[in-house]
Amino acid sequence: MTSDDTQQTVANEAVGQQLKQAREKQGLSVSQVADAQHLRSCIIQAIENADYGQIDSELFLKGYVRAYAKQVGLDGDAIILELNRELEPARLQKERELEANPLVDIERRRRKKRRVAKLLLLVAAIVIIGALVVMFVMPKFSSGAADAEQSATAETEQQASKEASATVSDMQVVSGSGIEPEPSDSVSPEELVKDQIPVVAQTTEPVLAQPPVSGEPSPVLGQLEIVFAGDCWVQVRDAAGNRLASSMKRAGERLDVSGKAPLNVVIGAVDTVKTIRFQGEIVNIGDFPVVNNRSEFTLTI
């Protein structure tokens, strides 16, 4: 029989039998091997008889077997590989027993429920944070955008008003300059004769201005004064709806307007208003409704 056949035969034998045969070849007894490893003799006998249930754990078993193989001159790594193949059926049996155990199934369900509960708590936290953002953060951004839009509208209206005033002034200058249109090339002789005839200037008698009718009462004017402590858009209209003011005021600026009462006032940023006086008296802006730091109210005499 060759050495390869001998190794194959040994490999097919159980780990305990291989260790026992190697021990007997060296003339060692069970007690001698046990004393060398500081173990009880029953542990060595359990290993040789493949009674691995006598060992506390698989980790200890592999340590004892490796030390035993080294003591009797066998390859420890090869012996451990053989031991793993022997232990595989026992591992599978143990897993099946655990799966069939109702306590294990209950514990598995509990772990699954805990994972689901954690996931639900995370989703609930995200929903609550989103709701808080929508309730408290978004209104501030909306208010700021509305104020900026109102400011831009007011500045656009002012620019348009200035351009319109400049256009009217230019038209008045052109109309009063006295420039006459050049005569057409196709003027008839009769028209030329008429042009040469002097025209007698007609004297227009001055019209005396009529005194104002005393029966109509003069409109009551309201005097409004606002002092600002920060940037604020403000608009004021009189009783006829005419715009008296519509502009962006800076910190430290003052607005003084007067018009036919009652006056309609729109404040874009209430917290930037320092004082309001109407007809010389202090006006408490807290008496009027405020929405998103914006207030609209009417002042009457």
C-alpha positions in Angstrom: 0.0 0.0 0.0 1.5 3.4 -1.0 1.7 6.5 1.2 -1.1 8.2 -0.8 -3.4 5.3 0.0 -2.4 5.5 3.6 -3.2 9.2 3.8 -6.6 8.7 2.1 -7.5 5.9 4.6 -6.5 8.2 7.5 -8.5 11.1 6.0 -11.6 8.9 5.8 -11.3 8.0 9.5 -12.9 10.1 12.2 -10.7 12.7 13.9 -10.9 10.9 17.2 -9.7 7.7 15.7 -6.8 9.4 13.9 -5.7 11.0 17.2 -6.0 7.7 19.1 -4.0 5.8 16.5 -1.3 8.5 16.6 -1.2 8.3 20.4 -0.9 4.6 20.5 1.9 4.6 17.9 3.9 6.9 20.2 3.1 4.7 23.2 1.2 7.4 25.1 -1.7 6.7 27.4 -4.9 8.8 27.8 -3.8 10.1 31.1 -0.4 11.2 29.8 -2.0 13.2 27.0 -4.6 14.7 29.5 -1.8 15.7 31.9 0.2 17.3 29.2 -2.8 19.5 28.2 -4.0 20.0 31.8 -7.3 18.3 31.0 -9.3 15.5 32.5 -8.9 12.1 31.0 -12.7 12.0 30.2 -12.2 14.9 27.8 -9.5 13.1 25.8 -11.7 10.0 25.7 -14.7 12.1 24.5 -12.6 13.5 21.7 -11.4 10.0 20.6 -15.0 8.6 20.8 -16.4 11.6 18.8 -18.6 12.4 21.8 -18.3 16.1 21.3 -21.3 16.9 23.4 -19.1 16.5 26.5 -17.2 19.7 25.5 -18.6 23.0 26.6 -18.4 24.7 23.2 -17.1 24.3 19.7 -14.4 26.8 20.3 -12.9 24.8 23.2 -13.3 21.6 21.3 -11.2 22.9 18.4 -8.5 24.2 20.8 -8.3 20.8 22.5 -8.1 18.9 19.2 -5.4 21.2 17.8 -3.3 20.8 20.9 -3.8 17.0 20.9 -2.8 16.8 17.2 0.3 18.8 17.8 1.2 16.6 20.8 1.0 13.3 18.7 2.7 14.8 15.6 -0.3 15.4 13.3 -1.1 18.4 11.1 -3.4 20.6 13.2 -4.9 22.5 10.3 -5.8 19.3 8.4 -7.3 17.8 11.6 -9.4 21.0 12.1 -10.7 20.8 8.6 -11.8 17.2 9.1 -13.4 18.2 12.4 -15.4 20.9 10.7 -16.8 18.3 8.2 -17.8 16.1 11.2 -19.5 19.0 13.0 -21.5 20.2 10.0 -24.4 17.7 10.5 -24.6 18.6 14.2 -24.7 22.3 13.3 -27.6 21.8 10.8 -29.5 19.8 13.4 -29.0 22.5 16.0 -30.3 25.2 13.5 -33.4 23.1 12.8 -34.1 22.7 16.5 -33.8 26.4 17.0 -36.2 27.1 14.1 -38.7 24.7 15.5 -38.4 26.2 18.9 -41.5 28.5 19.5 -39.5 30.7 21.8 -37.0 31.5 19.0 -39.9 32.3 16.7 -41.4 34.6 19.2 -38.1 36.4 19.7 -37.7 36.7 15.9 -41.2 38.3 15.7 -40.4 40.7 18.5 -37.2 41.9 16.7 -39.3 42.4 13.5 -41.9 44.4 15.4 -39.2 46.5 17.0 -37.7 47.3 13.6 -41.1 48.3 12.2 -41.8 50.5 15.3 -38.5 52.3 14.8 -39.3 52.9 11.2 -42.8 54.2 12.0 -41.2 56.6 14.6 -38.8 57.9 12.1 -41.5 58.5 9.5 -43.7 60.3 12.2 -40.7 62.5 13.2 -40.2 63.5 9.5 -43.9 64.3 9.1 -43.9 66.4 12.3 -40.8 68.3 11.2 -42.3 69.0 7.8 -45.5 70.2 9.4 -43.6 72.6 11.6 -41.7 74.0 8.7 -44.9 74.6 6.7 -46.6 76.2 9.7 -43.8 78.5 11.0 -41.1 78.9 8.4 -43.0 79.2 5.1 -45.3 82.1 6.2 -42.2 84.2 6.9 -40.8 83.6 3.5 -44.2 84.3 1.9 -44.5 87.6 3.9 -41.0 88.7 2.8 -41.8 87.9 -0.8 -45.1 89.9 -0.6 -43.3 92.9 0.9 -40.6 92.8 -1.8 -43.3 92.6 -4.5 -45.2 95.5 -3.1 -42.0 97.5 -2.9 -41.1 96.7 -6.5 -44.6 97.7 -7.6 -44.4 101.0 -5.7 -41.0 101.8 -7.3 -42.3 101.0 -10.7 -45.4 103.2 -10.3 -43.1 106.1 -9.1 -40.8 105.6 -12.1 -43.8 105.6 -14.5 -45.2 108.7 -12.8 -41.8 110.5 -13.3 -41.6 109.5 -16.9 -45.2 110.7 -17.6 -44.4 114.1 -15.9 -41.3 114.5 -18.0 -43.2 113.7 -21.2 -45.9 116.3 -20.4 -43.2 118.9 -19.7 -41.5 118.2 -23.1 -44.9 118.5 -24.9 -45.5 121.9 -23.2 -42.1 123.2 -24.2 -42.6 122.1 -27.8 -46.1 123.7 -28.0 -44.8 127.0 -26.6 -41.7 127.4 -28.7 -43.5 129.3 -31.5 -42.2 127.1 -34.3 -44.6 127.2 -37.3 -44.7 124.5 -39.9 -43.1 125.2 -43.3 -45.5 126.0 -46.1 -46.1 123.3 -48.6 -44.6 123.6 -52.1 -48.0 123.4 -53.8 -49.5 126.7 -52.4 -52.0 128.3 -54.8 -51.7 132.1 -55.7 -55.1 132.8 -54.0 -53.6 131.5 -50.7 -50.5 133.6 -51.1 -52.7 136.7 -51.6 -54.7 135.9 -48.5 -51.4 135.5 -46.6 -50.3 139.0 -47.7 -53.4 140.7 -46.5 -52.8 142.0 -42.9 -55.1 140.6 -40.3 -56.5 142.9 -37.8 -55.7 141.7 -34.3 -58.8 141.2 -32.2 -58.5 142.4 -28.6 -60.0 140.0 -26.1 -61.4 141.5 -23.0 -60.1 140.0 -19.8 -62.6 137.8 -18.0 -62.9 138.6 -14.3 -62.4 135.7 -12.0 -65.5 134.7 -10.2 -65.2 134.5 -6.4 -65.6 131.1 -4.9 -69.1 130.2 -4.0 -69.4 130.4 -0.2 -72.1 127.7 -0.1 -69.7 124.8 -0.7 -67.8 123.7 2.5 -64.0 123.4 2.1 -62.8 119.7 2.5 -61.4 118.7 5.8 -57.7 117.8 5.5 -56.0 115.2 7.6 -52.4 115.6 8.6 -50.4 112.3 8.9 -46.8 111.9 10.2 -44.9 108.6 10.5 -41.4 108.0 11.7 -39.6 104.8 10.7 -37.0 102.8 12.6 -36.3 100.3 9.8 -37.0 99.6 6.1 -40.7 99.7 5.4 -43.0 100.0 2.5 -45.9 102.5 3.1 -48.9 103.6 1.1 -51.4 106.4 1.9 -54.6 107.3 0.0 -57.1 110.1 0.7 -60.9 109.9 0.8 -61.2 110.2 -3.0 -58.8 107.3 -3.5 -55.9 109.5 -4.6 -52.5 108.2 -3.7 -50.7 110.6 -1.4 -47.7 108.4 -0.8 -46.4 105.0 -2.0 -42.7 104.3 -1.4 -40.1 102.4 0.6 -38.9 104.3 3.7 -35.6 103.7 5.4 -34.6 103.7 9.0 -34.7 107.3 10.4 -36.9 108.7 7.5 -40.1 110.5 8.1 -43.4 110.7 6.1 -45.5 113.8 6.2 -48.6 113.9 4.1 -52.0 115.7 4.2 -55.1 115.0 2.3 -58.9 114.8 2.4 -59.9 112.7 5.4 -60.4 109.9 6.0 -57.0 108.5 5.1 -56.3 104.9 4.2 -52.9 103.7 5.4 -51.1 100.5 4.5 -47.9 99.6 6.5 -45.8 96.8 5.0 -43.6 96.1 8.1 -45.3 97.1 11.4 -42.3 96.4 13.6 -40.3 99.1 11.8 -42.7 101.9 12.6 -41.4 104.1 15.5 -44.3 106.6 15.9 -47.5 107.6 14.0 -49.2 110.9 14.5 -52.6 111.9 13.0 -53.7 115.5 13.5 -50.9 115.9 16.0 -52.0 113.0 18.2 -50.2 109.7 18.8 -51.8 106.7 17.0 -51.5 103.3 18.6 -50.9 100.8 15.8 -51.7 98.0 18.1 -55.4 99.0 17.9 -55.5 97.8 14.3 -55.3 94.2 12.9 -51.8 93.0 11.9 -51.4 90.0 9.5 -47.8 88.7 8.7 -46.4 92.0 10.1 -48.6 94.0 7.6 -51.5 96.3 8.7 -54.1 98.3 6.8 -56.3 100.8 8.6 -58.3 104.0 8.1 -57.8 107.3 10.1 -60.8 109.6 10.4 -61.1 113.0 12.0 
